[in-house]
Amino acid sequence: MHIYINPSQSVPLPWLAPAALRPENKHTTRTTMALAAYRETLQRIDKTSKIASVVSVLEALAHKHTVEPDEITPDEKDRSLTLKDMRGKASILDELRWDLLPSLQDHLILLLESLDLVDPKPKPHPDIDSTKEILSNLDNILESTVSSIVSITLKSPLPHEDHDHGLEDWKIFRFSLLGKKIMDLVEDIIYDDLFGSVKSFIQWCTVAYIFVENSEILKEGSDLRDVILIVTASAQDSIDTTMDWFEKSDWAIVQEAWLEASESFDDVVEMLTSRANPSTEEEEEKSEADNDESKAKNELIAEVAKSAVPLAKLGRILIKKTSETISKKQLSAVGTLELNSATMRQLYETPQSILGPLEHLSNLLNIFYRSPRAIRVADQARIRKSVDNLPKDLQSTLSVLDSCLIPFLPRIEDGSPETHLSSFFPTLKQAWDKASDSLMDVIFSFEVERIVI
């Protein structure tokens, strides 16, 4: 039989229809899905491999640019430098302040953006090529920054600390402080904290792309994001503080150390007071495991802390009074060039003479209080050693103030003996020595036999 088809008529032919319109074939559908899954797996593997490549970049950058004091010998210091001789250092400082540090800030933000961490999301998608480029730029900035610090602090011309009072902002002590601030930023915050946490985040990403919906893994990623944001904010704050530091006068830099010591003394007084008078909650926690050994330990800690509180309060008074005096001097000394680096260094470091031992003692007592074990003979020796030089420590502090601060004060104080800072020293020293003797008596009064050896 013959079938006639009129060419003008449209006859549907199933085998010529588009794939989407053909009848569904189960085998074809399964094959298509398998191919799609295979392609997705390949894409995921490729993405994971690219992400993992950032880890090797970060590992290569770790502490790449540092300053090792033992490896670089400072050039000889010159006693006769003038402002004209320091022009080269001035240009380096300007580059640090107006170019390198702002560029470092900008690239830290760009790094966050490339890692897709600016806005919170369950699973960020880092831009790997952009991240590598930014890390390369950061490497160049850090190299230039560290090189600048080496030039400022170790290369000639280097002022002599006893003969640089007329060199304005280009004194050797200012250079050394700036170097420390920037190297703390580079080595501790950026290399250790930031690059370390970014490396952990990148490693997390490689896992997250395999275990897509695992809640524990997603939580870990969120925690890492928070860490990176906190560290980046810390780096930004450090850079801001350093850039503001350029504006500070010599006296303002000195006062900075005394203000920090004042805040630390507040913490020491609070810590010692809490150990002398534990809270009810702490006592209840301790009472559950109390025995003769722990009671003897807690008694020792409380008595030592109680005897140390007066010393901490006396130290705080001295620090606050001196800080207030330096603040007045700072206001009256605008535009003057009085201090050389040697004097600045002594005044800057002196607060630690009396703060350091008491801060160490409060930390020891807190550690021993938290520890489940009894205090041993060696521990008692550590307590004694931490405070056995307190009278000398105060004498050293007062001597520095007498020689490095008091001579600059007559022009700002009214000359009345009772208002002068030095008039307070004898009374302070008498009270300090008495409190020191009392503290040592308490420490020695506890017989070794009462503590488990």
C-alpha positions as CSV (number, residue, x, y, z in Angstrom):
1,M,0.0,0.0,0.0
2,H,1.3,3.4,-0.9
3,I,1.0,6.4,1.4
4,Y,0.7,9.8,-0.3
5,I,2.0,12.8,1.6
6,N,0.9,16.2,0.5
7,P,4.1,18.4,0.6
8,S,1.9,21.3,1.7
9,Q,0.8,19.5,4.9
10,S,2.9,19.4,8.1
11,V,3.2,15.8,9.4
12,P,4.8,15.4,12.9
13,L,7.8,13.0,12.9
14,P,8.8,12.1,16.5
15,W,12.4,11.1,15.6
16,L,13.0,14.6,14.1
17,A,11.6,16.5,17.1
18,P,14.0,18.5,19.4
19,A,15.4,16.6,22.4
20,A,13.3,18.5,24.9
21,L,10.1,17.4,23.0
22,R,11.0,13.7,22.6
23,P,9.4,11.1,24.8
24,E,11.5,10.7,28.0
25,N,14.0,7.9,28.0
26,K,14.9,6.7,31.5
27,H,18.4,5.5,30.4
28,T,19.1,8.8,28.7
29,T,18.0,10.8,31.8
30,R,20.3,8.8,34.1
31,T,23.2,9.2,31.7
32,T,22.6,12.9,31.5
33,M,22.4,13.2,35.3
34,A,25.6,11.2,35.8
35,L,27.5,13.4,33.3
36,A,26.3,16.5,35.1
37,A,27.4,15.1,38.4
38,Y,30.7,14.2,37.0
39,R,31.3,17.6,35.5
40,E,30.3,19.2,38.9
41,T,32.8,16.9,40.7
42,L,35.5,17.9,38.2
43,Q,34.7,21.6,38.7
44,R,34.8,21.1,42.5
45,I,38.1,19.4,42.4
46,D,39.5,22.1,40.1
47,K,38.2,24.8,42.5
48,T,39.6,23.0,45.5
49,S,43.0,22.7,43.9
50,K,43.1,26.4,43.0
51,I,42.1,27.3,46.6
52,A,44.7,25.0,48.1
53,S,47.4,26.7,46.0
54,V,46.9,29.8,48.1
55,V,48.2,27.9,51.1
56,S,51.6,27.4,49.5
57,V,51.7,31.1,48.8
58,L,51.0,32.0,52.4
59,E,53.6,29.5,53.7
60,A,56.2,31.1,51.4
61,L,55.3,34.5,52.8
62,A,55.5,33.5,56.5
63,H,58.1,35.8,58.2
64,K,59.7,36.4,54.8
65,H,60.7,39.9,55.7
66,T,62.0,40.3,59.3
67,V,64.8,42.1,61.2
68,E,67.1,39.8,63.1
69,P,69.3,41.9,65.4
70,D,72.1,39.2,65.4
71,E,72.3,39.3,61.6
72,I,72.6,43.0,61.0
73,T,75.3,45.1,62.7
74,P,74.3,48.7,63.3
75,D,76.4,51.4,61.7
76,E,78.4,53.6,63.9
77,K,76.6,56.5,65.7
78,D,77.6,60.0,65.0
79,R,77.7,62.7,67.8
80,S,77.8,65.7,65.4
81,L,74.8,65.2,63.1
82,T,72.7,68.2,62.1
83,L,69.1,68.5,60.8
84,K,70.6,68.8,57.3
85,D,72.4,65.4,57.7
86,M,69.0,63.8,58.5
87,R,67.1,64.7,55.4
88,G,67.5,61.2,53.9
89,K,65.9,59.7,57.1
90,A,63.1,62.3,56.9
91,S,62.2,61.2,53.3
92,I,62.1,57.6,54.5
93,L,59.8,58.5,57.4
94,D,57.5,60.4,55.0
95,E,57.3,57.4,52.7
96,L,56.4,55.2,55.6
97,R,53.8,57.6,56.9
98,W,52.1,58.8,53.7
99,D,52.6,55.8,51.3
100,L,53.5,52.4,52.8
101,L,51.3,52.4,55.9
102,P,48.2,53.7,54.1
103,S,48.8,51.3,51.2
104,L,49.1,48.5,53.8
105,Q,45.7,49.4,55.2
106,D,44.1,49.5,51.8
107,H,45.4,46.0,50.8
108,L,44.2,44.5,54.1
109,I,40.7,45.5,53.1
110,L,41.2,44.3,49.5
111,L,42.3,40.9,51.0
112,L,39.1,40.6,52.9
113,E,37.1,41.4,49.8
114,S,39.0,38.8,47.7
115,L,38.3,36.2,50.3
116,D,34.6,37.1,50.2
117,L,34.6,37.9,53.9
118,V,33.3,41.4,54.1
119,D,29.6,40.3,54.3
120,P,28.7,37.3,56.4
121,K,27.5,34.3,54.5
122,P,27.5,30.5,55.2
123,K,29.9,29.6,52.5
124,P,32.2,32.3,51.1
125,H,33.6,32.0,47.6
126,P,37.1,33.4,47.5
127,D,38.4,34.9,44.3
128,I,41.7,33.0,44.1
129,D,43.4,34.9,41.4
130,S,42.6,38.2,43.1
131,T,43.8,36.8,46.5
132,K,47.1,35.7,45.0
133,E,47.6,39.1,43.4
134,I,46.8,41.0,46.6
135,L,49.1,38.7,48.6
136,S,51.9,39.5,46.1
137,N,51.3,43.2,46.5
138,L,51.3,42.8,50.3
139,D,54.6,41.0,50.1
140,N,56.1,44.0,48.2
141,I,54.7,46.5,50.7
142,L,56.0,44.5,53.7
143,E,59.4,44.2,52.1
144,S,59.6,48.0,51.5
145,T,58.3,48.6,55.1
146,V,60.9,46.4,56.7
147,S,63.6,47.8,54.5
148,S,62.6,51.3,55.7
149,I,62.9,50.3,59.3
150,V,66.3,48.8,58.7
151,S,67.5,52.0,57.1
152,I,66.1,54.2,59.9
153,T,67.3,52.2,62.8
154,L,70.5,50.5,61.7
155,K,72.0,52.4,58.8
156,S,74.0,55.7,58.9
157,P,73.6,58.4,59.6
158,L,72.7,57.3,63.1
159,P,72.4,59.9,65.9
160,H,74.1,59.3,69.2
161,E,71.6,59.1,72.1
162,D,73.5,61.6,74.2
163,H,73.8,64.2,71.5
164,D,70.5,64.3,69.5
165,H,68.3,66.6,71.5
166,G,68.3,69.1,68.6
167,L,67.3,66.7,65.9
168,E,63.5,67.1,66.4
169,D,61.7,64.0,65.2
170,W,64.8,62.2,64.1
171,K,66.2,61.1,67.4
172,I,67.6,57.6,67.7
173,F,65.1,56.6,70.5
174,R,62.1,57.7,68.4
175,F,63.5,55.6,65.5
176,S,63.9,52.5,67.7
177,L,60.3,52.9,69.1
178,L,58.9,53.3,65.7
179,G,60.8,50.3,64.5
180,K,59.4,48.2,67.4
181,K,55.8,49.3,66.7
182,I,56.0,48.4,63.0
183,M,57.9,45.1,63.4
184,D,55.3,44.1,66.0
185,L,52.6,44.9,63.4
186,V,54.4,43.0,60.7
187,E,55.7,39.9,62.6
188,D,53.0,39.4,65.2
189,I,49.7,40.7,63.7
190,I,50.2,40.2,60.0
191,Y,52.5,37.2,59.7
192,D,51.5,35.2,62.7
193,D,47.8,36.2,63.3
194,L,46.5,37.3,60.0
195,F,48.3,35.1,57.5
196,G,47.9,32.2,59.9
197,S,44.2,32.6,60.2
198,V,43.8,33.1,56.4
199,K,45.7,29.9,55.8
200,S,43.3,28.1,58.2
201,F,40.4,29.6,56.3
202,I,41.7,28.6,52.9
203,Q,42.2,25.0,54.2
204,W,38.6,25.1,55.5
205,C,37.4,26.2,52.1
206,T,38.9,23.1,50.5
207,V,36.9,20.9,52.9
208,A,33.8,23.0,52.7
209,Y,33.5,22.4,48.9
210,I,33.5,18.7,49.5
211,F,31.2,18.5,52.5
212,V,28.8,21.1,51.3
213,E,26.0,21.1,53.9
214,N,27.8,19.9,57.0
215,S,26.7,22.2,59.9
216,E,29.8,21.7,62.0
217,I,32.1,22.6,59.1
218,L,30.0,25.7,58.3
219,K,30.2,26.7,61.9
220,E,34.0,26.4,61.8
221,G,34.1,28.6,58.7
222,S,32.0,31.3,60.5
223,D,34.4,31.2,63.4
224,L,37.4,31.6,61.2
225,R,35.8,34.5,59.4
226,D,35.3,36.2,62.8
227,V,38.9,35.7,63.7
228,I,40.1,37.2,60.4
229,L,37.9,40.2,60.8
230,I,39.1,40.8,64.4
231,V,42.8,40.4,63.4
232,T,42.3,42.7,60.4
233,A,40.7,45.3,62.7
234,S,43.6,45.0,65.1
235,A,46.1,45.6,62.3
236,Q,44.1,48.6,61.1
237,D,44.1,50.0,64.6
238,S,47.8,49.4,65.0
239,I,48.5,51.3,61.7
240,D,46.3,54.2,62.8
241,T,48.1,54.4,66.2
242,T,51.5,54.3,64.5
243,M,50.5,57.1,62.0
244,D,49.2,59.2,64.9
245,W,52.5,58.5,66.7
246,F,54.4,60.5,64.1
247,E,52.6,63.7,65.5
248,K,53.6,63.1,69.1
249,S,56.2,65.3,70.9
250,D,59.0,63.8,72.9
251,W,57.2,64.5,76.2
252,A,54.0,62.9,74.8
253,I,55.9,59.8,73.9
254,V,57.3,59.6,77.4
255,Q,53.9,60.2,79.0
256,E,52.5,57.3,76.8
257,A,54.6,54.9,78.9
258,W,53.4,56.3,82.2
259,L,49.7,56.2,81.1
260,E,50.0,52.6,80.1
261,A,51.7,51.8,83.4
262,S,48.9,53.5,85.3
263,E,46.3,51.3,83.5
264,S,48.4,48.2,84.3
265,F,48.6,49.2,87.9
266,D,44.8,49.4,88.1
267,D,44.7,45.8,86.8
268,V,47.3,44.7,89.4
269,V,45.4,46.3,92.3
270,E,42.2,44.6,91.1
271,M,43.9,41.2,90.7
272,L,45.6,41.3,94.1
273,T,42.4,42.5,95.8
274,S,40.4,39.6,94.3
275,R,43.0,37.1,95.4
276,A,43.1,38.6,98.9
277,N,39.3,38.5,99.1
278,P,37.9,35.7,96.8
279,S,34.3,36.1,95.6
280,T,31.6,33.9,97.1
281,E,31.3,32.0,93.8
282,E,35.0,31.3,93.8
283,E,35.0,30.1,97.4
284,E,32.1,27.8,96.7
285,E,33.9,26.2,93.7
286,K,37.0,25.7,95.9
287,S,35.2,24.3,98.9
288,E,34.0,21.3,96.9
289,A,37.6,20.1,96.6
290,D,39.0,21.6,99.8
291,N,41.5,19.6,101.8
292,D,44.3,20.5,104.1
293,E,46.7,21.1,101.2
294,S,44.4,23.4,99.3
295,K,43.5,25.3,102.4
296,A,47.1,25.9,103.2
297,K,47.7,27.1,99.6
298,N,44.7,29.4,99.6
299,E,45.7,30.9,102.9
300,L,49.2,31.6,101.6
301,I,47.9,33.2,98.5
302,A,45.4,35.4,100.3
303,E,47.9,36.6,102.9
304,V,50.6,37.4,100.3
305,A,48.0,39.2,98.1
306,K,46.7,41.2,101.1
307,S,50.2,42.3,101.9
308,A,51.0,43.2,98.3
309,V,47.9,45.5,97.8
310,P,49.4,48.5,99.7
311,L,52.5,48.3,97.5
312,A,50.4,48.2,94.4
313,K,48.4,51.2,95.6
314,L,51.6,53.1,96.4
315,G,53.1,52.3,93.0
316,R,49.9,53.5,91.4
317,I,50.0,56.8,93.2
318,L,53.5,57.4,92.1
319,I,52.8,56.5,88.5
320,K,49.7,58.7,88.4
321,K,51.4,61.7,90.1
322,T,54.3,61.5,87.7
323,S,52.0,61.1,84.7
324,E,50.1,64.3,85.7
325,T,53.4,66.1,86.1
326,I,54.6,65.0,82.7
327,S,51.3,66.1,81.2
328,K,51.8,69.6,82.5
329,K,55.4,69.6,81.2
330,Q,54.2,68.4,77.8
331,L,51.9,71.4,77.5
332,S,54.5,73.9,78.6
333,A,57.3,72.4,76.4
334,V,55.6,72.8,73.0
335,G,58.2,73.8,70.4
336,T,61.2,73.1,72.7
337,L,64.0,70.6,72.1
338,E,65.0,69.6,75.6
339,L,65.3,65.8,75.7
340,N,67.9,63.6,74.1
341,S,67.4,59.9,73.4
342,A,69.2,58.8,76.5
343,T,66.9,60.8,78.8
344,M,63.8,59.8,76.8
345,R,64.7,56.1,77.1
346,Q,65.2,56.3,80.9
347,L,62.0,58.1,81.5
348,Y,60.1,55.8,79.1
349,E,61.3,52.5,80.6
350,T,61.3,53.5,84.3
351,P,57.7,52.8,85.1
352,Q,58.4,49.1,84.5
353,S,60.9,49.1,87.4
354,I,58.1,49.0,90.0
355,L,55.3,47.7,87.8
356,G,57.0,44.6,86.5
357,P,57.7,42.8,89.9
358,L,54.2,43.5,91.3
359,E,52.5,42.5,88.0
360,H,54.6,39.3,88.0
361,L,53.6,38.6,91.6
362,S,49.8,39.1,90.8
363,N,50.1,36.7,87.8
364,L,51.9,34.1,89.9
365,L,49.3,34.2,92.6
366,N,46.4,34.0,90.1
367,I,48.0,31.0,88.4
368,F,48.6,29.2,91.7
369,Y,45.1,29.9,92.8
370,R,43.6,28.4,89.6
371,S,45.9,25.4,89.7
372,P,44.6,22.2,91.4
373,R,48.0,21.3,92.8
374,A,49.5,22.6,96.0
375,I,52.2,25.2,96.2
376,R,55.6,23.6,96.3
377,V,58.9,24.8,97.7
378,A,60.0,26.0,94.2
379,D,56.8,27.9,93.9
380,Q,57.4,29.7,97.2
381,A,60.9,30.6,96.0
382,R,59.4,32.1,92.8
383,I,57.0,34.2,94.9
384,R,59.8,35.4,97.1
385,K,62.1,36.1,94.1
386,S,59.5,38.2,92.4
387,V,59.5,40.8,95.1
388,D,62.8,40.6,97.0
389,N,64.2,43.6,95.2
390,L,61.2,46.0,95.7
391,P,63.1,48.5,97.8
392,K,65.9,48.8,95.2
393,D,63.3,49.0,92.4
394,L,61.7,52.0,94.0
395,Q,65.0,53.6,94.7
396,S,66.0,53.1,91.1
397,T,62.7,54.7,89.9
398,L,63.1,57.7,92.2
399,S,66.7,58.2,91.1
400,V,65.7,58.4,87.4
401,L,63.0,60.9,88.2
402,D,65.4,63.0,90.2
403,S,68.0,63.1,87.5
404,C,65.8,63.0,84.3
405,L,62.5,64.7,85.2
406,I,62.9,67.0,88.2
407,P,65.5,69.2,86.5
408,F,62.9,70.1,83.8
409,L,60.1,71.0,86.3
410,P,61.0,74.3,88.1
411,R,59.7,76.4,85.3
412,I,56.2,74.9,85.4
413,E,55.8,74.5,89.2
414,D,55.2,77.3,91.6
415,G,58.2,76.6,93.7
416,S,56.3,75.8,96.8
417,P,58.0,72.7,98.4
418,E,54.9,70.9,99.2
419,T,53.6,71.0,95.6
420,H,56.8,69.8,94.0
421,L,56.8,66.2,92.8
422,S,60.1,65.4,94.6
423,S,58.6,66.5,98.0
424,F,56.5,63.4,97.9
425,F,59.4,61.0,97.4
426,P,60.6,60.7,101.1
427,T,57.1,59.9,102.4
428,L,56.5,57.4,99.5
429,K,59.8,55.7,100.1
430,Q,59.2,55.3,103.8
431,A,55.8,53.8,103.2
432,W,57.1,51.6,100.4
433,D,59.9,50.1,102.5
434,K,57.6,49.4,105.3
435,A,55.1,47.7,103.1
436,S,57.9,45.7,101.4
437,D,59.2,44.5,104.8
438,S,55.7,43.5,105.7
439,L,55.2,41.5,102.5
440,M,58.5,39.7,102.9
441,D,57.6,38.8,106.5
442,V,54.4,37.3,105.4
443,I,56.2,35.2,102.7
444,F,58.8,34.0,105.1
445,S,56.3,33.3,107.9
446,F,54.8,30.4,106.0
447,E,56.7,27.4,107.0
448,V,57.7,25.0,104.2
449,E,56.2,22.1,106.3
450,R,52.8,23.6,105.8
451,I,53.0,23.2,102.1
452,V,53.3,19.9,100.3
453,I,56.8,19.4,99.0
